[in-house]
Amino acid sequence: AAAHVVNLPGFARDIALRCRLALARRRRGVHEADAMRARVFPSDIDRNGHMNNARYFAATNFARRRFWELNGVWRACRERGANLIVSAQSVRYRRELQCWASYGVVTRLVHADDNEKSFFVEHRFVRDGFICAVQLVKYRVVPMRGRGGGGGGGGGDAATTPSALLLAVANSPDETNFIDDVAAAAPPDVAAWIEHNARSSAALRPATSPAPHSRGNTS
């Protein structure tokens, strides 16, 4: 509650998003991108007069919630006692967004990895046809806290792999074909980002101390 009082603009956007989702009549296919319209408000800018870099992450948080709600994946997760958490994200800035500028956040699913139990989502910040920033997000499927996995899925079995969740809400051949494609292989740029994350993880793991050599009796 205190966080919402301090961040009134964010709270207002959250309420507006909930209202839009409640009124949404059309379910969006998992193969479809979603475009969310937004505007840079004075509370979003920094001393340079453009949108603060942290606000990009806040905007995509709203965009992902809208994306998963409209395509039905979030409901499929809840029914199976699973949750989606961000485990990695990276953004590249190409052109600033100044105060009062309107822009769109285009969200699409670019890869689904059943071994990693993760979705990979791309966000593009678009203004006047130019991509001002691009963000990649890794979303991991985990058991929902406090529910013990529920729904028979346990949040950790084959029923809650990314492919299974997508297939649970797919209702057209186009969606099914798309699921096969995104599960097959990551696009080159996403594959390079995944490799970077793997190398970073390896570099941050503590080095394993070599086992001491045993010395036998010598004569």
Secondary structure as UniProt FT lines:
FT   HELIX           2..6
FT   HELIX           8..23
FT   TURN            30..31
FT   STRAND          34..39
FT   HELIX           42..44
FT   TURN            47..48
FT   STRAND          50..51
FT   HELIX           53..71
FT   HELIX           73..79
FT   TURN            80..81
FT   STRAND          82..93
FT   TURN            99..100
FT   STRAND          102..113
FT   TURN            114..117
FT   STRAND          118..127
FT   TURN            128..129
FT   STRAND          130..143
FT   TURN            145..149
FT   TURN            151..156
FT   HELIX           158..160
FT   HELIX           162..169
FT   HELIX           173..184
FT   HELIX           188..204
//
